[in-house]
Amino acid sequence: MDAYLSILKRYWGYDDFRGIQRDIIESIGSGRDTLGLMPTGGGKSITFQVPALAQPGTCLVITPLIALMKDQVEALNSRGIKAACIHSGLSHEQTLVILENCVFNAYKFLYVSPERLGSELFLKKLGHMNVSFITVDEAHCICQWGYDFRPSYLQISRVRDVKPGCPILALTATATPEVTKDIQKNLCFREENVIRMSFLRPNLAYKVLHADSTFLGLLQLLNEYEGACIIYTRNRQKCDDLARQLTEYGYSATFYHAGLKAGEKDARQDAWLRGKYRIMVATNAFGMGIDKPDVRLVVHVDLPDSIEEYFQEAGRAGRDGKSASSVIVMDGKELEQSKRRVKQNFPDLDFVRKVYEDVCCFLQLALGDGLNVTREFNMERFCVTFRYHPLMLTSALDILDKAGYIEYRNAEEGTSRLRIDATRNQLFSVLDMQGEQIILAMLRRYGGIFVDFVFIDEDMIGRDTGLTMDIIYQELKELSRRGLLSYVPRKHIPLITFRQRRVMKEELEFPYAVYTMRKEAYIARLSALQSYCVNTRECRSCLLLRYFGETKAARCGVCDVCEQEDTAGITEQEYLQIRTHILSQLQQGPVKASELDTKGIRPHSLAWALDYMRAQEELVADGPFIRLASSKS
C-alpha cells in the first residue's frame, strides 16, 4: 500500500480515494501549484490533509469560515492529529502562543482566517515556520469581479512573498472558466494547473415550480417528498416566520441565520443533523461544512444572487448518492424583486459618500484622524439616528471596505473573559454537578484563571462537558451574581476599522474594479440565474454545467424540463424527418443501435420515433442491431 493510501486508511478508514482526490494529492504532493475544482460534497479536505501528513512541516490552511475552521480542527485532534486555528475571536496572547508553537512544529495544520494574514505578528512568525504547502479554501473569493469576492483574500499574496517556495493548493466548488484563470493569476501560480471534477450530479433533479403562492408551492413539495429538507430564504425575519408557520401546519421545522448566538446556532444545527427536526429554514449563512448525506430536498423560496450560489446550496441535497431534488419555487414576483437587488447591492456613489461621512460623525472621527482605529459600530442605533435602511447601509459599507477606506466586520463575536474570585475550596463547596463539570473543564484548559481574567471559549467547554451553551451561560452568570467569579460574556457586535485617515466625502475615489466592474458582473450573474428560471426548453442540468464550462453534458432526464419533454411526444414533421434519416441508414442492412448517426436529434425524440416505428412494424430489434422489418438478417 502506498503512503497516501496508508494515511487515508489509518486516519479516515477509507480503502481508496474518490473522484479526483488522488490526482490533486499527487499534484500538490509533487510541489506543483494546483487548483482543484470539486463540487460541494466532493471531499475537498482529504485533498490537503492527506498530502500534508505525508511530508514534514505545517500545512497552512486559509479559510473564511470560523465555524468550519473550528470543526475541522476538532475533527483532526480527535484523530490524534495536532491542529490549531487563528481567527478574530482569539486574544493577542492566545494567538501568540499558537504561533510560537507552530515555529517549534507543534502542529501539523494551522487554520487561519484571511483577515489575520495582514498582521505583522503573523507574517513575522510565519517566516520562522516550516510550511509544507499553503491551502486556500473557497479560492473563488480572491476574484474581484466574481461571486463572493472578499478583499481579505488579497492578503494571500503577502504570505507568498514570505514563503515563495511553498506550493499553493487552491480549492473551490464554484468557478466559471474565467474565474478559474483569475484565481491562478491572483495566487501567482508558477504554471497553469487545473484539476477539475465534473459538476454533474446524476442523482439530483433540478426543478423550477411555478405556484400561485410560494407557501402553497412549498407545502406541495413537502407533501411530495420525504426525508430531510433545507429551505433557503433571503432574510432573517422570514426564516423565523416561515419556520413558525410550517410548525403551525404540523411540520417539524427550525431555523438558522447569522443573527443567532453561537450556542443557538450549534443547538439548532445539531438538532437538525440528529433528525429532531425534518426541516431547516435558513439564510445562506447555513450549510458550509454541513455534511448531512440524506437531505432529499433543497428548496429556494427566494432567488439567490447567482448560479454559483444556487449550485452550491442545491448541492447539499443527495450527498448519499440517492435521488434528491433542488427546487426553486416562484409565484411571479421573484424576477422583479431580484432586479431591485441591483440598487440595494450597488447604491449610488453619492449615497455611499454620505454613509462614509455619517459613520465618521457617528464614531466621532475628525478629519485627518482614524488611521488603523477600530470602533464598535451599533448599526441599529446608527440606522435610527441617520434614517438608513440596514440593507442599503450594509451594501455601502461593503463598497467602502472594498475601496480600501474601512474594514467592516459584520456582527463579530468577541471572546468571553472569566476570572475566579473565590478560593478553590469556597468555589467547589457550593457547586452543583453541572457547575463542577464546567469549572473542572475550564481548569484543565486555562491557566492563571485564579489570578487574572482569561479568555474562554464556551463552545469548547460545551464539547468537553456535553452541556448546552445555554446551561453553561446560565451557570456562569449565577456564579458571577454570587460573587464567586467575574464573567464577561462575549458580545455580538460589528466592528469598523479605518484603513485610511478620514477625508472629505468629495475626496473618496471608487476605482472601476471596485464599483462599476463588480456591478456589471453582478448584473450578468443575476441575468444568468433569471434565464435559468424562465428556461423551458433546455435540460436544467445541461444549462448549469455549461455555465461552469462543461459543454458536452447529456440530457439528465429528471429535471422538470426533461420530464415535460418526455410526456409531450414530438411533432409529426419532426417524426417524419427522423424516420427518413433512420431508414436511409438501414437500406444496406442491420446497424447497431449504438452506431446510428443521431447527430442533431434529441435523445427523447429519437427514442419516441424508434418506438413508434417498431409499433408500425417498420423496424425490428435483433439483439444489439436494428434492421428493417422486411430485410433478412
C-alpha positions as CSV (number, residue, x, y, z in Angstrom):
1,M,0.0,0.0,0.0
2,D,1.4,3.4,-0.9
3,A,2.0,6.2,1.6
4,Y,-1.1,8.2,0.6
5,L,-3.5,5.2,0.8
6,S,-1.9,4.1,4.1
7,I,-2.6,7.6,5.6
8,L,-6.2,7.6,4.3
9,K,-6.8,4.1,5.7
10,R,-5.2,4.9,9.1
11,Y,-6.9,8.2,9.9
12,W,-10.1,8.0,7.9
13,G,-10.7,4.3,7.4
14,Y,-11.3,4.6,3.7
15,D,-9.9,2.0,1.3
16,D,-9.5,4.3,-1.7
17,F,-9.8,7.9,-2.9
18,R,-12.9,9.3,-4.7
19,G,-13.1,11.2,-7.9
20,I,-10.1,13.4,-8.5
21,Q,-8.9,13.4,-4.9
22,R,-5.8,11.2,-5.9
23,D,-4.9,13.5,-8.8
24,I,-4.9,16.6,-6.6
25,I,-3.0,14.9,-3.8
26,E,-0.2,13.8,-6.2
27,S,-0.1,17.2,-7.9
28,I,0.4,19.2,-4.6
29,G,2.5,16.4,-3.2
30,S,5.0,16.8,-6.0
31,G,5.3,20.6,-5.2
32,R,3.1,22.0,-8.1
33,D,0.8,24.9,-7.6
34,T,-2.7,23.3,-8.1
35,L,-6.3,24.4,-8.5
36,G,-8.8,21.8,-7.6
37,L,-12.4,22.2,-8.8
38,M,-14.7,20.0,-6.8
39,P,-18.5,20.3,-6.4
40,T,-20.0,20.6,-2.9
41,G,-19.6,17.2,-1.1
42,G,-16.6,16.1,-3.3
43,G,-14.3,15.6,-0.3
44,K,-12.1,18.7,-0.5
45,S,-10.5,18.4,3.0
46,I,-9.0,15.0,2.1
47,T,-7.0,16.6,-0.8
48,F,-4.9,18.7,1.5
49,Q,-5.0,16.7,4.8
50,V,-3.6,13.5,3.4
51,P,-0.5,15.0,1.5
52,A,0.2,17.3,4.5
53,L,0.5,14.2,6.7
54,A,2.8,12.6,4.2
55,Q,5.5,15.3,4.4
56,P,7.3,17.3,7.1
57,G,6.2,20.7,8.2
58,T,2.9,22.5,8.9
59,C,0.2,22.9,6.3
60,L,-1.2,26.5,6.4
61,V,-4.9,26.4,5.6
62,I,-6.7,29.7,4.7
63,T,-10.4,29.6,5.1
64,P,-13.0,32.4,5.8
65,L,-15.4,30.2,7.8
66,I,-14.6,30.3,11.5
67,A,-17.2,27.6,12.4
68,L,-15.9,25.3,9.8
69,M,-12.3,26.0,10.9
70,K,-13.1,25.0,14.5
71,D,-15.0,21.9,13.4
72,Q,-12.0,20.7,11.2
73,V,-9.5,21.4,14.0
74,E,-11.6,19.4,16.4
75,A,-12.0,16.5,14.0
76,L,-8.3,16.4,13.3
77,N,-7.4,16.5,17.0
78,S,-9.9,13.7,17.6
79,R,-7.9,11.6,15.2
80,G,-4.7,12.3,17.0
81,I,-3.5,14.9,14.5
82,K,-2.3,18.1,16.0
83,A,-4.1,21.2,14.6
84,A,-4.9,24.7,15.7
85,C,-6.7,27.8,14.3
86,I,-6.2,31.5,14.4
87,H,-9.2,33.8,13.9
88,S,-10.6,37.2,15.1
89,G,-12.2,35.7,18.2
90,L,-8.8,34.9,19.8
91,S,-6.9,37.3,22.1
92,H,-3.4,38.5,21.3
93,E,-1.9,36.2,23.9
94,Q,-3.8,33.1,22.5
95,T,-2.7,33.9,19.0
96,L,0.9,34.4,20.1
97,V,1.0,31.1,21.9
98,I,-0.3,29.2,18.8
99,L,2.2,30.9,16.5
100,E,5.1,30.2,18.8
101,N,4.1,26.5,19.0
102,C,3.9,26.4,15.1
103,V,7.5,27.7,14.9
104,F,8.5,24.7,17.0
105,N,6.5,22.3,14.8
106,A,3.8,21.6,17.4
107,Y,1.0,21.5,14.9
108,K,0.6,19.7,11.6
109,F,-2.2,22.0,10.5
110,L,-2.7,25.7,11.2
111,Y,-6.0,27.1,10.1
112,V,-6.1,30.9,9.6
113,S,-8.9,33.3,8.6
114,P,-7.8,35.6,5.7
115,E,-8.2,38.7,7.9
116,R,-5.3,37.6,10.1
117,L,-2.8,37.3,7.1
118,G,-2.0,41.0,7.1
119,S,-0.9,41.1,10.7
120,E,2.8,41.9,11.1
121,L,2.9,39.5,14.0
122,F,1.6,36.6,11.9
123,L,3.9,37.4,9.0
124,K,7.0,37.6,11.2
125,K,6.2,34.3,12.9
126,L,5.4,32.7,9.5
127,G,8.9,33.5,8.3
128,H,10.3,31.1,11.0
129,M,7.8,28.3,10.3
130,N,8.5,25.2,8.3
131,V,5.5,25.3,6.0
132,S,4.9,22.2,3.7
133,F,2.3,24.0,1.5
134,I,-0.5,26.6,1.6
135,T,-4.1,25.6,1.1
136,V,-6.6,28.3,0.0
137,D,-10.2,27.1,0.6
138,E,-13.1,28.9,-1.1
139,A,-10.5,30.2,-3.6
140,H,-13.1,32.0,-5.8
141,C,-13.2,34.7,-3.1
142,I,-10.0,36.1,-4.5
143,C,-11.6,37.1,-7.8
144,Q,-12.6,40.8,-7.5
145,W,-15.4,40.7,-10.0
146,G,-16.5,37.2,-9.2
147,Y,-19.1,35.6,-6.9
148,D,-18.4,36.3,-3.2
149,F,-15.3,38.4,-3.5
150,R,-13.6,39.1,-0.2
151,P,-10.9,41.8,0.0
152,S,-9.0,39.9,2.8
153,Y,-8.1,37.2,0.2
154,L,-5.8,39.7,-1.5
155,Q,-3.6,39.4,1.6
156,I,-2.6,35.9,0.5
157,S,0.0,37.4,-1.9
158,R,1.8,38.7,1.2
159,V,2.1,35.1,2.5
160,R,3.5,34.0,-0.8
161,D,6.1,36.8,-0.5
162,V,7.2,35.4,2.9
163,K,7.2,31.8,1.7
164,P,8.0,32.0,-2.1
165,G,9.0,28.4,-2.3
166,C,5.8,26.9,-0.8
167,P,3.4,25.5,-3.4
168,I,-0.3,26.6,-3.2
169,L,-3.3,24.3,-3.3
170,A,-6.4,26.4,-4.2
171,L,-9.8,24.7,-3.8
172,T,-13.3,25.8,-4.8
173,A,-16.7,24.3,-5.6
174,T,-17.9,27.2,-7.8
175,A,-15.7,28.6,-10.5
176,T,-16.5,29.5,-14.1
177,P,-13.7,29.3,-16.7
178,E,-13.0,33.0,-16.3
179,V,-12.8,32.8,-12.5
180,T,-10.5,29.8,-12.8
181,K,-8.0,31.8,-14.7
182,D,-8.3,34.7,-12.3
183,I,-7.7,32.5,-9.3
184,Q,-4.4,31.3,-10.7
185,K,-3.3,34.8,-11.7
186,N,-4.1,36.3,-8.3
187,L,-2.3,33.5,-6.5
188,C,0.7,33.8,-8.7
189,F,0.7,30.2,-10.0
190,R,4.1,29.3,-11.4
191,E,2.3,27.4,-14.2
192,E,-1.4,26.8,-15.0
193,N,-2.5,23.6,-13.4
194,V,-6.3,22.9,-13.0
195,I,-7.6,19.5,-11.9
196,R,-11.4,19.5,-12.3
197,M,-14.1,17.1,-11.4
198,S,-17.3,17.1,-13.4
199,F,-20.1,19.1,-11.7
200,L,-22.6,16.6,-12.9
201,R,-24.9,15.2,-10.2
202,P,-26.9,12.5,-11.9
203,N,-28.9,11.7,-8.8
204,L,-30.0,15.4,-8.3
205,A,-33.1,16.7,-10.1
206,Y,-33.1,20.5,-10.7
207,K,-36.5,22.0,-10.9
208,V,-38.5,25.2,-11.0
209,L,-42.0,25.2,-9.6
210,H,-44.4,28.0,-10.6
211,A,-47.1,28.3,-8.0
212,D,-50.0,30.7,-7.2
213,S,-48.2,31.4,-3.9
214,T,-44.7,30.5,-2.7
215,F,-46.0,29.0,0.5
216,L,-48.6,26.8,-1.2
217,G,-45.9,25.6,-3.6
218,L,-43.7,24.8,-0.6
219,L,-46.4,22.7,1.0
220,Q,-46.9,20.8,-2.2
221,L,-43.2,19.9,-2.3
222,L,-43.1,18.9,1.4
223,N,-46.0,16.6,0.9
224,E,-44.5,15.2,-2.3
225,Y,-41.0,14.5,-0.9
226,E,-40.0,12.6,2.2
227,G,-36.8,13.0,4.3
228,A,-34.7,15.9,5.5
229,C,-35.1,19.3,3.8
230,I,-33.4,22.7,3.7
231,I,-35.4,25.7,2.7
232,Y,-33.3,28.8,1.8
233,T,-34.7,32.3,2.1
234,R,-33.0,35.7,1.9
235,N,-33.7,37.4,5.2
236,R,-33.6,36.5,8.9
237,Q,-37.1,37.5,9.8
238,K,-38.5,35.4,7.0
239,C,-36.6,32.4,8.4
240,D,-38.2,32.7,11.8
241,D,-41.7,33.4,10.3
242,L,-41.6,30.5,7.8
243,A,-40.3,28.0,10.4
244,R,-43.1,29.1,12.8
245,Q,-45.7,28.9,10.0
246,L,-44.6,25.4,9.0
247,T,-44.7,24.3,12.6
248,E,-48.3,25.5,12.9
249,Y,-49.1,23.4,9.8
250,G,-47.7,20.3,11.6
251,Y,-44.2,20.1,10.1
252,S,-41.1,19.7,12.2
253,A,-39.0,22.8,11.5
254,T,-36.4,25.0,12.9
255,F,-34.4,28.0,11.6
256,Y,-30.8,29.3,11.3
257,H,-29.3,32.6,10.4
258,A,-26.2,34.7,11.1
259,G,-28.0,36.8,13.8
260,L,-28.3,33.8,16.2
261,K,-25.8,33.4,19.1
262,A,-23.2,30.8,18.6
263,G,-24.8,28.5,21.1
264,E,-28.2,28.8,19.4
265,K,-26.6,28.0,16.0
266,D,-24.9,24.9,17.3
267,A,-28.0,23.7,19.1
268,R,-30.3,24.1,16.1
269,Q,-27.7,22.7,13.7
270,D,-27.1,19.6,15.9
271,A,-30.8,19.0,16.4
272,W,-31.4,19.0,12.6
273,L,-28.4,16.8,12.0
274,R,-29.7,14.3,14.5
275,G,-33.1,14.3,12.9
276,K,-35.0,16.0,15.7
277,Y,-36.3,18.4,13.0
278,R,-37.0,17.4,9.5
279,I,-36.8,21.0,8.0
280,M,-34.1,23.6,8.4
281,V,-35.2,27.1,7.2
282,A,-32.1,29.1,6.7
283,T,-30.3,32.0,5.0
284,N,-27.1,31.4,3.1
285,A,-25.3,31.5,6.4
286,F,-26.2,27.8,6.8
287,G,-24.6,24.9,5.0
288,M,-20.8,25.4,4.8
289,G,-19.2,22.3,6.2
290,I,-22.5,20.7,6.9
291,D,-22.3,17.1,5.8
292,K,-25.8,15.5,6.2
293,P,-25.9,12.9,3.5
294,D,-29.6,12.1,3.5
295,V,-31.1,15.5,2.5
296,R,-33.7,14.7,0.0
297,L,-34.9,18.2,-0.8
298,V,-33.4,21.7,-1.1
299,V,-35.9,24.5,-1.8
300,H,-35.3,28.1,-2.6
301,V,-38.3,30.3,-1.8
302,D,-36.3,33.4,-2.8
303,L,-34.0,33.7,-5.8
304,P,-30.3,33.6,-5.0
305,D,-28.0,36.2,-6.5
306,S,-26.2,33.9,-8.9
307,I,-26.0,30.4,-10.4
308,E,-22.8,29.9,-8.3
309,E,-24.8,30.5,-5.1
310,Y,-27.7,28.4,-6.2
311,F,-25.5,25.5,-7.4
312,Q,-23.6,25.4,-4.1
313,E,-26.7,25.4,-2.0
314,A,-28.5,22.9,-4.2
315,G,-25.5,20.6,-3.9
316,R,-26.3,19.9,-0.3
317,A,-29.1,17.5,-1.4
318,G,-28.5,13.9,-2.1
319,R,-24.9,13.6,-1.0
320,D,-25.5,9.9,-0.2
321,G,-25.9,9.3,-4.0
322,K,-29.6,8.6,-3.7
323,S,-32.3,10.5,-5.6
324,A,-32.9,14.1,-4.4
325,S,-34.2,17.3,-5.8
326,S,-33.4,21.0,-5.7
327,V,-36.4,23.2,-6.4
328,I,-36.8,27.0,-6.9
329,V,-40.4,28.0,-6.1
330,M,-41.7,31.0,-7.9
331,D,-45.1,32.9,-7.7
332,G,-44.3,35.5,-10.4
333,K,-42.9,38.3,-8.2
334,E,-39.3,37.0,-7.9
335,L,-37.8,38.3,-11.1
336,E,-39.0,41.9,-10.4
337,Q,-37.7,41.6,-6.8
338,S,-34.3,40.3,-7.9
339,K,-33.9,43.3,-10.2
340,R,-34.3,45.7,-7.2
341,R,-31.3,44.0,-5.6
342,V,-29.0,45.7,-8.1
343,K,-29.9,49.0,-6.5
344,Q,-29.7,47.5,-3.0
345,N,-26.3,46.0,-3.6
346,F,-24.8,48.9,-5.6
347,P,-26.4,52.1,-4.3
348,D,-25.4,55.4,-6.0
349,L,-21.9,56.6,-5.1
350,D,-23.3,59.8,-3.6
351,F,-25.2,57.7,-1.2
352,V,-22.0,55.8,-0.3
353,R,-20.2,59.1,0.3
354,K,-22.9,60.2,2.6
355,V,-22.8,57.0,4.6
356,Y,-19.0,57.5,5.0
357,E,-19.5,61.0,6.3
358,D,-22.3,60.0,8.7
359,V,-20.3,57.0,10.0
360,C,-17.3,59.2,10.7
361,C,-19.5,61.6,12.6
362,F,-21.3,58.8,14.5
363,L,-18.0,57.4,15.6
364,Q,-16.6,60.9,16.4
365,L,-13.8,60.7,14.0
366,A,-12.2,64.1,13.0
367,L,-10.8,64.9,9.6
368,G,-7.3,63.7,9.2
369,D,-7.7,61.2,12.1
370,G,-8.6,57.5,12.2
371,L,-5.7,55.5,10.6
372,N,-5.9,51.9,12.0
373,V,-8.6,53.0,14.6
374,T,-11.1,50.2,15.4
375,R,-14.5,51.1,16.8
376,E,-17.6,49.2,17.8
377,F,-20.5,50.1,15.4
378,N,-24.0,49.9,16.7
379,M,-25.8,49.5,13.4
380,E,-29.3,49.6,14.9
381,R,-28.7,52.9,16.7
382,F,-27.0,54.4,13.6
383,C,-29.9,53.5,11.3
384,V,-32.4,55.1,13.7
385,T,-30.2,58.2,14.2
386,F,-29.5,58.8,10.5
387,R,-32.5,57.1,9.0
388,Y,-30.9,54.4,6.9
389,H,-32.3,51.1,5.7
390,P,-30.0,48.3,7.0
391,L,-29.7,46.6,3.6
392,M,-28.6,49.7,1.8
393,L,-26.3,50.7,4.6
394,T,-24.6,47.3,4.6
395,S,-24.0,47.5,0.8
396,A,-22.5,51.0,1.2
397,L,-20.2,49.7,4.0
398,D,-19.2,46.8,1.8
399,I,-18.2,49.2,-1.1
400,L,-16.2,51.4,1.3
401,D,-14.5,48.2,2.5
402,K,-13.6,47.0,-1.0
403,A,-12.4,50.5,-1.9
404,G,-9.9,50.3,1.0
405,Y,-11.3,53.1,3.3
406,I,-12.6,50.8,6.0
407,E,-12.7,47.2,7.2
408,Y,-16.2,46.3,8.1
409,R,-16.6,43.1,10.2
410,N,-20.3,42.2,10.5
411,A,-21.6,41.1,13.9
412,E,-18.3,39.7,15.0
413,E,-18.3,37.7,18.2
414,G,-15.8,38.8,20.7
415,T,-14.2,36.4,23.2
416,S,-15.7,35.8,26.7
417,R,-13.5,36.6,29.7
418,L,-13.6,35.0,33.2
419,R,-11.7,35.2,36.5
420,I,-12.3,33.1,39.6
421,D,-12.5,35.4,42.6
422,A,-13.2,32.7,45.3
423,T,-10.7,30.2,46.6
424,R,-10.8,26.7,45.2
425,N,-12.4,25.3,48.4
426,Q,-15.0,28.1,48.6
427,L,-16.0,27.6,45.0
428,F,-16.2,23.8,45.0
429,S,-18.2,23.8,48.2
430,V,-21.2,25.4,46.5
431,L,-21.1,24.0,43.0
432,D,-23.8,21.7,41.8
433,M,-22.9,18.8,39.5
434,Q,-23.2,20.8,36.2
435,G,-21.2,23.7,37.7
436,E,-18.5,21.4,38.8
437,Q,-18.2,19.9,35.3
438,I,-17.9,23.4,33.8
439,I,-15.3,24.6,36.3
440,L,-13.2,21.4,36.0
441,A,-13.2,21.8,32.2
442,M,-12.0,25.4,32.5
443,L,-9.3,24.5,34.9
444,R,-8.0,21.8,32.5
445,R,-7.9,24.3,29.6
446,Y,-6.9,27.6,31.1
447,G,-4.0,28.5,33.4
448,G,-3.9,31.6,35.7
449,I,-7.7,31.8,36.0
450,F,-7.5,32.5,39.8
451,V,-5.1,35.4,39.2
452,D,-6.5,37.4,36.3
453,F,-9.1,37.4,33.5
454,V,-8.5,34.7,30.9
455,F,-10.3,34.4,27.5
456,I,-12.6,31.4,27.4
457,D,-14.4,29.6,24.6
458,E,-17.9,28.3,25.7
459,D,-18.1,26.2,22.6
460,M,-15.1,24.2,23.7
461,I,-16.3,23.9,27.2
462,G,-19.6,22.6,25.9
463,R,-17.8,19.9,23.8
464,D,-15.7,18.9,26.9
465,T,-18.7,18.6,29.2
466,G,-21.6,17.7,26.8
467,L,-23.6,20.6,28.2
468,T,-25.5,23.1,26.1
469,M,-24.3,26.6,25.6
470,D,-27.4,27.9,27.4
471,I,-26.7,25.8,30.5
472,I,-23.0,27.0,30.6
473,Y,-24.1,30.6,30.2
474,Q,-26.7,30.4,33.0
475,E,-24.4,28.6,35.4
476,L,-21.6,31.1,34.9
477,K,-24.0,34.1,35.2
478,E,-25.3,32.7,38.5
479,L,-21.8,32.1,39.9
480,S,-20.9,35.7,38.8
481,R,-24.1,37.0,40.5
482,R,-23.0,35.3,43.8
483,G,-19.5,36.9,43.6
484,L,-17.6,33.7,43.2
485,L,-16.2,34.6,39.8
486,S,-16.3,37.5,37.3
487,Y,-17.8,36.6,33.9
488,V,-17.9,38.9,30.9
489,P,-19.8,37.2,28.1
490,R,-18.8,37.7,24.5
491,K,-20.6,40.4,22.5
492,H,-22.2,40.1,19.1
493,I,-21.4,43.4,17.6
494,P,-20.0,44.8,14.3
495,L,-16.6,46.5,14.2
496,I,-15.2,49.1,11.8
497,T,-11.5,49.7,11.3
498,F,-10.4,52.8,9.4
499,R,-7.6,51.9,7.0
500,Q,-7.0,55.5,6.0
501,R,-7.3,58.8,7.7
502,R,-10.7,60.5,7.4
503,V,-11.1,62.6,4.3
504,M,-13.8,64.8,2.9
505,K,-16.6,62.8,1.3
506,E,-15.9,64.5,-2.0
507,E,-12.4,63.1,-2.0
508,L,-13.5,59.5,-1.9
509,E,-12.5,57.6,-5.0
510,F,-14.0,54.3,-6.3
511,P,-11.9,52.5,-8.9
512,Y,-13.6,50.8,-11.8
513,A,-12.8,47.3,-10.4
514,V,-14.4,48.2,-7.1
515,Y,-17.7,49.5,-8.2
516,T,-18.5,49.6,-11.9
517,M,-16.9,46.3,-12.9
518,R,-18.4,44.5,-9.9
519,K,-21.8,46.0,-10.6
520,E,-21.7,44.8,-14.2
521,A,-20.6,41.3,-13.2
522,Y,-23.4,41.2,-10.6
523,I,-26.0,42.1,-13.2
524,A,-24.6,39.4,-15.5
525,R,-24.7,36.7,-12.9
526,L,-28.3,37.8,-11.9
527,S,-29.3,37.7,-15.5
528,A,-27.9,34.2,-15.9
529,L,-29.9,33.0,-13.0
530,Q,-33.1,34.7,-14.3
531,S,-32.6,33.0,-17.6
532,Y,-32.2,29.6,-15.9
533,C,-35.5,30.2,-14.0
534,V,-37.6,31.1,-17.1
535,N,-36.0,28.4,-19.3
536,T,-38.5,25.8,-20.5
537,R,-36.6,24.3,-23.5
538,E,-33.1,23.1,-22.3
539,C,-32.3,20.5,-19.7
540,R,-31.5,22.3,-16.5
541,S,-28.5,20.1,-15.6
542,C,-27.0,20.8,-19.1
543,L,-27.6,24.6,-18.6
544,L,-25.9,24.6,-15.2
545,L,-22.9,22.5,-16.4
546,R,-22.4,24.7,-19.5
547,Y,-22.3,27.8,-17.2
548,F,-19.3,26.1,-15.4
549,G,-17.6,25.3,-18.7
550,E,-18.8,21.7,-19.3
551,T,-20.2,21.8,-22.9
552,K,-20.8,18.1,-23.7
553,A,-23.2,17.1,-21.0
554,A,-26.0,14.7,-21.8
555,R,-29.7,15.4,-21.0
556,C,-30.4,14.5,-17.4
557,G,-33.9,13.1,-17.9
558,V,-35.0,14.1,-14.4
559,C,-35.4,17.9,-14.3
560,D,-38.8,19.5,-14.9
561,V,-37.9,20.4,-18.5
562,C,-36.8,16.9,-19.3
563,E,-39.9,15.5,-17.6
564,Q,-42.1,17.8,-19.7
565,E,-40.4,16.7,-22.9
566,D,-40.8,13.1,-22.0
567,T,-44.5,13.4,-21.8
568,A,-45.0,15.7,-24.7
569,G,-44.2,13.5,-27.7
570,I,-42.9,15.0,-30.9
571,T,-44.4,16.8,-33.8
572,E,-45.4,14.9,-37.0
573,Q,-42.8,16.9,-39.0
574,E,-40.0,16.0,-36.6
575,Y,-41.1,12.4,-36.6
576,L,-41.0,12.2,-40.4
577,Q,-37.6,13.8,-40.6
578,I,-36.2,11.3,-38.0
579,R,-37.9,8.4,-39.8
580,T,-36.3,9.3,-43.2
581,H,-32.9,9.7,-41.5
582,I,-33.1,6.2,-39.8
583,L,-34.5,4.4,-42.9
584,S,-31.7,5.8,-45.1
585,Q,-29.1,4.2,-42.7
586,L,-30.8,0.8,-42.7
587,Q,-31.0,0.4,-46.5
588,Q,-27.7,-1.5,-46.6
589,G,-28.5,-3.9,-43.8
590,P,-28.8,-4.0,-39.9
591,V,-27.0,-1.3,-37.9
592,K,-26.0,-1.5,-34.2
593,A,-28.3,0.9,-32.2
594,S,-25.2,2.5,-30.6
595,E,-23.7,3.2,-34.1
596,L,-26.7,5.0,-35.6
597,D,-25.9,8.6,-36.7
598,T,-28.1,10.6,-34.3
599,K,-26.3,14.0,-34.6
600,G,-28.7,16.9,-34.0
601,I,-31.6,14.6,-32.8
602,R,-32.8,15.0,-29.2
603,P,-32.5,11.6,-27.3
604,H,-36.1,11.9,-26.3
605,S,-37.3,12.4,-29.9
606,L,-35.1,9.5,-31.2
607,A,-36.5,7.1,-28.6
608,W,-40.1,8.2,-29.3
609,A,-39.5,7.8,-33.1
610,L,-37.9,4.3,-32.8
611,D,-40.7,3.1,-30.5
612,Y,-43.3,4.3,-33.0
613,M,-41.6,2.7,-36.0
614,R,-41.4,-0.6,-34.1
615,A,-45.1,-0.3,-33.3
616,Q,-45.8,0.2,-37.0
617,E,-43.7,-2.9,-37.7
618,E,-41.2,-0.9,-39.9
619,L,-38.3,-1.9,-37.6
620,V,-37.2,-5.0,-35.7
621,A,-34.7,-5.1,-32.8
622,D,-32.5,-8.1,-33.4
623,G,-30.1,-8.3,-30.4
624,P,-27.9,-5.2,-30.5
625,F,-28.9,-4.5,-34.1
626,I,-31.8,-2.5,-35.6
627,R,-33.0,-3.7,-39.1
628,L,-35.8,-3.1,-41.5
629,A,-38.7,-5.4,-40.8
630,S,-38.6,-6.7,-44.5
631,S,-34.8,-7.3,-44.6
632,K,-33.2,-10.6,-43.8
633,S,-30.5,-10.9,-41.1
